């Protein structure tokens, strides 16, 4: 999955970002995902998100999320 941060941030190979999703009822789920894109890549970052059938967050990305959705990321 590719994400376009609202502002650029620097990172190194092996670092991760925290992803936080907030449901309409206010429930929040947070997961950490490793950055799969190279640090010298400008603009979008890539996260490899494996779908876990009993997961709370990964099914959202595989089944619900659409291009243009805003996702809260906390960088390294």
Biopython code that builds the backbone (N, CA, C, O; Angstrom):
import numpy as np
from Bio.PDB.StructureBuilder import StructureBuilder

atoms = [
    (1, "UNK", "N", (0.839, -1.165, 0.000)),
    (1, "UNK", "CA", (0.000, 0.000, 0.000)),
    (1, "UNK", "C", (0.888, 1.233, 0.000)),
    (1, "UNK", "O", (1.909, 1.273, 0.687)),
    (2, "UNK", "N", (0.493, 2.243, -0.777)),
    (2, "UNK", "CA", (1.265, 3.482, -0.868)),
    (2, "UNK", "C", (0.509, 4.608, -0.173)),
    (2, "UNK", "O", (-0.709, 4.733, -0.296)),
    (3, "UNK", "N", (1.265, 5.423, 0.560)),
    (3, "UNK", "CA", (0.698, 6.541, 1.308)),
    (3, "UNK", "C", (1.447, 7.810, 0.957)),
    (3, "UNK", "O", (2.669, 7.795, 0.809)),
    (4, "UNK", "N", (0.727, 8.897, 0.825)),
    (4, "UNK", "CA", (1.314, 10.207, 0.536)),
    (4, "UNK", "C", (1.222, 11.039, 1.816)),
    (4, "UNK", "O", (0.160, 11.584, 2.115)),
    (5, "UNK", "N", (2.316, 11.146, 2.576)),
    (5, "UNK", "CA", (2.265, 11.938, 3.813)),
    (5, "UNK", "C", (1.941, 13.405, 3.529)),
    (5, "UNK", "O", (2.295, 13.941, 2.479)),
    (6, "UNK", "N", (1.267, 14.037, 4.476)),
    (6, "UNK", "CA", (0.915, 15.452, 4.310)),
    (6, "UNK", "C", (2.146, 16.347, 4.371)),
    (6, "UNK", "O", (2.137, 17.458, 3.843)),
    (7, "UNK", "N", (3.198, 15.866, 5.012)),
    (7, "UNK", "CA", (4.472, 16.579, 5.005)),
    (7, "UNK", "C", (5.590, 15.550, 4.952)),
    (7, "UNK", "O", (5.456, 14.462, 5.511)),
    (8, "UNK", "N", (6.693, 15.879, 4.285)),
    (8, "UNK", "CA", (7.789, 14.918, 4.151)),
    (8, "UNK", "C", (8.430, 14.602, 5.507)),
    (8, "UNK", "O", (8.466, 15.448, 6.401)),
    (9, "UNK", "N", (8.923, 13.399, 5.640)),
    (9, "UNK", "CA", (9.707, 13.048, 6.821)),
    (9, "UNK", "C", (10.829, 12.110, 6.402)),
    (9, "UNK", "O", (10.693, 11.333, 5.456)),
    (10, "UNK", "N", (11.926, 12.197, 7.117)),
    (10, "UNK", "CA", (13.090, 11.366, 6.806)),
    (10, "UNK", "C", (12.984, 10.046, 7.568)),
    (10, "UNK", "O", (12.469, 9.998, 8.685)),
    (11, "UNK", "N", (13.473, 8.992, 6.952)),
    (11, "UNK", "CA", (13.507, 7.698, 7.614)),
    (11, "UNK", "C", (14.667, 6.895, 7.064)),
    (11, "UNK", "O", (15.224, 7.218, 6.014)),
    (12, "UNK", "N", (15.028, 5.836, 7.793)),
    (12, "UNK", "CA", (16.104, 4.939, 7.380)),
    (12, "UNK", "C", (15.537, 3.539, 7.175)),
    (12, "UNK", "O", (14.458, 3.210, 7.668)),
    (13, "UNK", "N", (16.277, 2.736, 6.447)),
    (13, "UNK", "CA", (15.862, 1.352, 6.207)),
    (13, "UNK", "C", (15.617, 0.653, 7.542)),
    (13, "UNK", "O", (16.392, 0.805, 8.486)),
    (14, "UNK", "N", (14.537, -0.111, 7.605)),
    (14, "UNK", "CA", (14.212, -0.870, 8.803)),
    (14, "UNK", "C", (13.312, -0.152, 9.786)),
    (14, "UNK", "O", (12.859, -0.759, 10.756)),
    (15, "UNK", "N", (13.037, 1.129, 9.563)),
    (15, "UNK", "CA", (12.163, 1.850, 10.477)),
    (15, "UNK", "C", (10.699, 1.551, 10.170)),
    (15, "UNK", "O", (10.372, 0.973, 9.133)),
    (16, "UNK", "N", (9.831, 1.952, 11.081)),
    (16, "UNK", "CA", (8.399, 1.693, 10.927)),
    (16, "UNK", "C", (7.601, 2.959, 11.208)),
    (16, "UNK", "O", (8.118, 3.945, 11.733)),
    (17, "UNK", "N", (6.332, 2.899, 10.844)),
    (17, "UNK", "CA", (5.378, 3.953, 11.198)),
    (17, "UNK", "C", (4.240, 3.307, 11.982)),
    (17, "UNK", "O", (3.955, 2.120, 11.822)),
    (18, "UNK", "N", (3.603, 4.097, 12.821)),
    (18, "UNK", "CA", (2.403, 3.651, 13.518)),
    (18, "UNK", "C", (1.198, 4.143, 12.736)),
    (18, "UNK", "O", (1.132, 5.309, 12.345)),
    (19, "UNK", "N", (0.250, 3.252, 12.511)),
    (19, "UNK", "CA", (-0.991, 3.578, 11.815)),
    (19, "UNK", "C", (-2.109, 3.533, 12.851)),
    (19, "UNK", "O", (-2.242, 2.556, 13.587)),
    (20, "UNK", "N", (-2.909, 4.592, 12.904)),
    (20, "UNK", "CA", (-4.043, 4.608, 13.832)),
    (20, "UNK", "C", (-5.325, 4.806, 13.040)),
    (20, "UNK", "O", (-5.447, 5.736, 12.243)),
    (21, "UNK", "N", (-6.276, 3.913, 13.277)),
    (21, "UNK", "CA", (-7.597, 4.006, 12.660)),
    (21, "UNK", "C", (-8.607, 4.325, 13.752)),
    (21, "UNK", "O", (-8.522, 3.794, 14.859)),
    (22, "UNK", "N", (-9.556, 5.186, 13.439)),
    (22, "UNK", "CA", (-10.604, 5.545, 14.386)),
    (22, "UNK", "C", (-11.959, 5.215, 13.768)),
    (22, "UNK", "O", (-12.302, 5.718, 12.698)),
    (23, "UNK", "N", (-12.719, 4.371, 14.445)),
    (23, "UNK", "CA", (-14.055, 3.977, 13.982)),
    (23, "UNK", "C", (-15.050, 5.103, 14.262)),
    (23, "UNK", "O", (-14.785, 5.971, 15.093)),
    (24, "UNK", "N", (-16.197, 5.093, 13.571)),
    (24, "UNK", "CA", (-17.214, 6.126, 13.796)),
    (24, "UNK", "C", (-17.655, 6.244, 15.261)),
    (24, "UNK", "O", (-18.049, 7.323, 15.704)),
    (25, "UNK", "N", (-17.588, 5.133, 16.015)),
    (25, "UNK", "CA", (-17.988, 5.183, 17.428)),
    (25, "UNK", "C", (-16.862, 5.652, 18.349)),
    (25, "UNK", "O", (-17.032, 5.697, 19.567)),
    (26, "UNK", "N", (-15.705, 6.003, 17.762)),
    (26, "UNK", "CA", (-14.584, 6.505, 18.544)),
    (26, "UNK", "C", (-13.541, 5.462, 18.907)),
    (26, "UNK", "O", (-12.467, 5.809, 19.398)),
    (27, "UNK", "N", (-13.844, 4.176, 18.671)),
    (27, "UNK", "CA", (-12.870, 3.122, 18.969)),
    (27, "UNK", "C", (-11.636, 3.318, 18.101)),
    (27, "UNK", "O", (-11.747, 3.611, 16.911)),
    (28, "UNK", "N", (-10.455, 3.155, 18.703)),
    (28, "UNK", "CA", (-9.212, 3.318, 17.955)),
    (28, "UNK", "C", (-8.389, 2.040, 18.011)),
    (28, "UNK", "O", (-8.349, 1.349, 19.029)),
    (29, "UNK", "N", (-7.738, 1.745, 16.902)),
    (29, "UNK", "CA", (-6.809, 0.623, 16.817)),
    (29, "UNK", "C", (-5.517, 1.151, 16.220)),
    (29, "UNK", "O", (-5.541, 1.934, 15.270)),
    (30, "UNK", "N", (-4.392, 0.726, 16.772)),
    (30, "UNK", "CA", (-3.086, 1.200, 16.303)),
    (30, "UNK", "C", (-2.192, -0.009, 16.033)),
    (30, "UNK", "O", (-2.143, -0.954, 16.820)),
    (31, "UNK", "N", (-1.495, 0.044, 14.912)),
    (31, "UNK", "CA", (-0.546, -1.006, 14.553)),
    (31, "UNK", "C", (0.705, -0.361, 13.973)),
    (31, "UNK", "O", (0.659, 0.743, 13.431)),
    (32, "UNK", "N", (1.823, -1.070, 14.098)),
    (32, "UNK", "CA", (3.087, -0.617, 13.511)),
    (32, "UNK", "C", (3.364, -1.437, 12.262)),
    (32, "UNK", "O", (3.176, -2.654, 12.249)),
    (33, "UNK", "N", (3.816, -0.756, 11.208)),
    (33, "UNK", "CA", (4.163, -1.422, 9.953)),
    (33, "UNK", "C", (5.513, -0.922, 9.483)),
    (33, "UNK", "O", (5.805, 0.272, 9.550)),
    (34, "UNK", "N", (6.337, -1.849, 9.007)),
    (34, "UNK", "CA", (7.650, -1.481, 8.475)),
    (34, "UNK", "C", (7.496, -0.767, 7.148)),
    (34, "UNK", "O", (6.626, -1.094, 6.341)),
    (35, "UNK", "N", (8.356, 0.210, 6.940)),
    (35, "UNK", "CA", (8.363, 0.945, 5.674)),
    (35, "UNK", "C", (9.079, 0.088, 4.638)),
    (35, "UNK", "O", (10.220, -0.324, 4.850)),
    (36, "UNK", "N", (8.415, -0.181, 3.521)),
    (36, "UNK", "CA", (8.969, -1.041, 2.478)),
    (36, "UNK", "C", (9.661, -0.260, 1.374)),
    (36, "UNK", "O", (10.396, -0.843, 0.578)),
    (37, "UNK", "N", (9.440, 1.050, 1.310)),
    (37, "UNK", "CA", (10.066, 1.847, 0.251)),
    (37, "UNK", "C", (11.463, 2.290, 0.678)),
    (37, "UNK", "O", (11.771, 2.373, 1.867)),
    (38, "UNK", "N", (12.297, 2.570, -0.315)),
    (38, "UNK", "CA", (13.668, 3.020, -0.061)),
    (38, "UNK", "C", (13.660, 4.450, 0.465)),
    (38, "UNK", "O", (12.845, 5.260, 0.025)),
    (39, "UNK", "N", (14.557, 4.776, 1.405)),
    (39, "UNK", "CA", (14.597, 6.131, 1.967)),
    (39, "UNK", "C", (14.802, 7.225, 0.927)),
    (39, "UNK", "O", (14.325, 8.345, 1.109)),
    (40, "UNK", "N", (15.499, 6.919, -0.151)),
    (40, "UNK", "CA", (15.739, 7.955, -1.157)),
    (40, "UNK", "C", (14.543, 8.177, -2.080)),
    (40, "UNK", "O", (14.570, 9.064, -2.933)),
    (41, "UNK", "N", (13.494, 7.370, -1.910)),
    (41, "UNK", "CA", (12.274, 7.562, -2.681)),
    (41, "UNK", "C", (11.555, 8.791, -2.140)),
    (41, "UNK", "O", (11.297, 8.890, -0.941)),
    (42, "UNK", "N", (11.240, 9.709, -3.012)),
    (42, "UNK", "CA", (10.572, 10.925, -2.543)),
    (42, "UNK", "C", (9.063, 10.788, -2.679)),
    (42, "UNK", "O", (8.564, 10.059, -3.536)),
    (43, "UNK", "N", (8.356, 11.492, -1.829)),
    (43, "UNK", "CA", (6.898, 11.503, -1.919)),
    (43, "UNK", "C", (6.261, 10.389, -1.132)),
    (43, "UNK", "O", (6.321, 10.385, 0.098)),
    (44, "UNK", "N", (5.648, 9.438, -1.821)),
    (44, "UNK", "CA", (4.888, 8.379, -1.174)),
    (44, "UNK", "C", (5.796, 7.386, -0.459)),
    (44, "UNK", "O", (6.944, 7.170, -0.848)),
    (45, "UNK", "N", (5.250, 6.791, 0.593)),
    (45, "UNK", "CA", (5.939, 5.688, 1.249)),
    (45, "UNK", "C", (5.099, 4.433, 1.043)),
    (45, "UNK", "O", (3.877, 4.500, 0.911)),
    (46, "UNK", "N", (5.770, 3.303, 1.018)),
    (46, "UNK", "CA", (5.087, 2.026, 0.826)),
    (46, "UNK", "C", (5.139, 1.230, 2.121)),
    (46, "UNK", "O", (6.186, 1.130, 2.762)),
    (47, "UNK", "N", (3.995, 0.664, 2.497)),
    (47, "UNK", "CA", (3.918, -0.230, 3.643)),
    (47, "UNK", "C", (3.422, -1.582, 3.154)),
    (47, "UNK", "O", (2.461, -1.658, 2.389)),
    (48, "UNK", "N", (4.079, -2.648, 3.597)),
    (48, "UNK", "CA", (3.637, -4.000, 3.263)),
    (48, "UNK", "C", (2.698, -4.454, 4.381)),
    (48, "UNK", "O", (3.139, -4.710, 5.501)),
    (49, "UNK", "N", (1.411, -4.552, 4.076)),
    (49, "UNK", "CA", (0.406, -4.891, 5.083)),
    (49, "UNK", "C", (-0.220, -6.230, 4.710)),
    (49, "UNK", "O", (-1.010, -6.324, 3.771)),
    (50, "UNK", "N", (0.150, -7.263, 5.465)),
    (50, "UNK", "CA", (-0.397, -8.598, 5.232)),
    (50, "UNK", "C", (-1.789, -8.681, 5.848)),
    (50, "UNK", "O", (-2.002, -8.243, 6.978)),
    (51, "UNK", "N", (-2.725, -9.239, 5.106)),
    (51, "UNK", "CA", (-4.090, -9.381, 5.630)),
    (51, "UNK", "C", (-4.148, -10.554, 6.605)),
    (51, "UNK", "O", (-3.820, -11.689, 6.259)),
    (52, "UNK", "N", (-4.569, -10.255, 7.821)),
    (52, "UNK", "CA", (-4.820, -11.282, 8.824)),
    (52, "UNK", "C", (-6.334, -11.370, 8.992)),
    (52, "UNK", "O", (-6.978, -10.392, 9.371)),
    (53, "UNK", "N", (-6.896, -12.537, 8.710)),
    (53, "UNK", "CA", (-8.351, -12.683, 8.712)),
    (53, "UNK", "C", (-8.996, -12.281, 10.032)),
    (53, "UNK", "O", (-10.107, -11.752, 10.039)),
    (54, "UNK", "N", (-8.317, -12.523, 11.145)),
    (54, "UNK", "CA", (-8.892, -12.162, 12.442)),
    (54, "UNK", "C", (-8.325, -10.842, 12.970)),
    (54, "UNK", "O", (-8.495, -10.518, 14.145)),
    (55, "UNK", "N", (-7.657, -10.088, 12.109)),
    (55, "UNK", "CA", (-7.068, -8.816, 12.515)),
    (55, "UNK", "C", (-8.094, -7.695, 12.588)),
    (55, "UNK", "O", (-9.186, -7.796, 12.030)),
    (56, "UNK", "N", (-7.723, -6.624, 13.286)),
    (56, "UNK", "CA", (-8.592, -5.450, 13.385)),
    (56, "UNK", "C", (-8.252, -4.405, 12.337)),
    (56, "UNK", "O", (-9.135, -3.688, 11.866)),
    (57, "UNK", "N", (-6.980, -4.311, 11.969)),
    (57, "UNK", "CA", (-6.535, -3.226, 11.100)),
    (57, "UNK", "C", (-6.274, -3.690, 9.671)),
    (57, "UNK", "O", (-6.725, -3.041, 8.728)),
    (58, "UNK", "N", (-5.563, -4.792, 9.490)),
    (58, "UNK", "CA", (-5.195, -5.204, 8.130)),
    (58, "UNK", "C", (-6.403, -5.472, 7.223)),
    (58, "UNK", "O", (-6.335, -5.120, 6.046)),
    (59, "UNK", "N", (-7.505, -6.075, 7.698)),
    (59, "UNK", "CA", (-8.652, -6.248, 6.805)),
    (59, "UNK", "C", (-9.221, -4.919, 6.302)),
    (59, "UNK", "O", (-9.746, -4.853, 5.191)),
    (60, "UNK", "N", (-9.121, -3.866, 7.110)),
    (60, "UNK", "CA", (-9.590, -2.553, 6.666)),
    (60, "UNK", "C", (-8.871, -2.138, 5.393)),
    (60, "UNK", "O", (-9.508, -1.685, 4.441)),
    (61, "UNK", "N", (-7.548, -2.289, 5.365)),
    (61, "UNK", "CA", (-6.790, -1.873, 4.189)),
    (61, "UNK", "C", (-7.116, -2.729, 2.973)),
    (61, "UNK", "O", (-7.170, -2.222, 1.853)),
    (62, "UNK", "N", (-7.331, -4.020, 3.184)),
    (62, "UNK", "CA", (-7.584, -4.927, 2.061)),
    (62, "UNK", "C", (-9.029, -4.910, 1.572)),
    (62, "UNK", "O", (-9.286, -5.227, 0.411)),
    (63, "UNK", "N", (-9.976, -4.547, 2.435)),
    (63, "UNK", "CA", (-11.388, -4.672, 2.070)),
    (63, "UNK", "C", (-12.168, -3.359, 2.051)),
    (63, "UNK", "O", (-13.210, -3.281, 1.399)),
    (64, "UNK", "N", (-11.695, -2.338, 2.742)),
    (64, "UNK", "CA", (-12.493, -1.125, 2.911)),
    (64, "UNK", "C", (-11.813, 0.119, 2.351)),
    (64, "UNK", "O", (-12.450, 0.912, 1.657)),
    (65, "UNK", "N", (-10.543, 0.295, 2.640)),
    (65, "UNK", "CA", (-9.828, 1.526, 2.268)),
    (65, "UNK", "C", (-9.871, 1.758, 0.763)),
    (65, "UNK", "O", (-9.818, 0.820, -0.033)),
    (66, "UNK", "N", (-9.969, 3.033, 0.396)),
    (66, "UNK", "CA", (-10.000, 3.417, -1.014)),
    (66, "UNK", "C", (-8.982, 4.526, -1.252)),
    (66, "UNK", "O", (-8.577, 5.232, -0.329)),
    (67, "UNK", "N", (-8.584, 4.658, -2.494)),
    (67, "UNK", "CA", (-7.665, 5.733, -2.870)),
    (67, "UNK", "C", (-8.259, 7.062, -2.431)),
    (67, "UNK", "O", (-9.428, 7.347, -2.690)),
    (68, "UNK", "N", (-7.450, 7.867, -1.770)),
    (68, "UNK", "CA", (-7.897, 9.173, -1.307)),
    (68, "UNK", "C", (-8.320, 9.209, 0.150)),
    (68, "UNK", "O", (-8.473, 10.291, 0.717)),
    (69, "UNK", "N", (-8.514, 8.039, 0.775)),
    (69, "UNK", "CA", (-8.844, 8.017, 2.201)),
    (69, "UNK", "C", (-7.685, 8.594, 3.005)),
    (69, "UNK", "O", (-6.521, 8.397, 2.656)),
    (70, "UNK", "N", (-8.004, 9.302, 4.077)),
    (70, "UNK", "CA", (-6.970, 9.838, 4.956)),
    (70, "UNK", "C", (-6.736, 8.862, 6.102)),
    (70, "UNK", "O", (-7.674, 8.403, 6.755)),
    (71, "UNK", "N", (-5.459, 8.557, 6.328)),
    (71, "UNK", "CA", (-5.048, 7.616, 7.362)),
    (71, "UNK", "C", (-4.062, 8.338, 8.276)),
    (71, "UNK", "O", (-3.207, 9.084, 7.799)),
    (72, "UNK", "N", (-4.175, 8.123, 9.566)),
    (72, "UNK", "CA", (-3.248, 8.761, 10.502)),
    (72, "UNK", "C", (-1.979, 7.916, 10.635)),
    (72, "UNK", "O", (-2.025, 6.760, 11.057)),
    (73, "UNK", "N", (-0.850, 8.519, 10.267)),
    (73, "UNK", "CA", (0.460, 7.870, 10.390)),
    (73, "UNK", "C", (1.311, 8.671, 11.359)),
    (73, "UNK", "O", (1.273, 9.901, 11.366)),
    (74, "UNK", "N", (2.071, 7.971, 12.166)),
    (74, "UNK", "CA", (3.059, 8.622, 13.023)),
    (74, "UNK", "C", (4.412, 8.078, 12.596)),
    (74, "UNK", "O", (4.682, 6.882, 12.707)),
    (75, "UNK", "N", (5.249, 8.969, 12.109)),
    (75, "UNK", "CA", (6.523, 8.570, 11.516)),
    (75, "UNK", "C", (7.607, 8.221, 12.509)),
    (75, "UNK", "O", (7.470, 8.417, 13.717)),
    (76, "UNK", "N", (8.687, 7.696, 11.962)),
    (76, "UNK", "CA", (9.809, 7.282, 12.816)),
    (76, "UNK", "C", (10.477, 8.466, 13.491)),
    (76, "UNK", "O", (11.436, 8.288, 14.242)),
]
sb = StructureBuilder()
sb.init_structure("model")
sb.init_model(0)
sb.init_chain("A")
sb.init_seg("    ")
for serial, (resi, resn, name, xyz) in enumerate(atoms, 1):
    if name == "N":
        sb.init_residue(resn, " ", resi, " ")
    sb.init_atom(name, np.array(xyz, "f"), 0.0, 1.0, " ", f" {name:<3s}", serial, name[0])
structure = sb.get_structure()
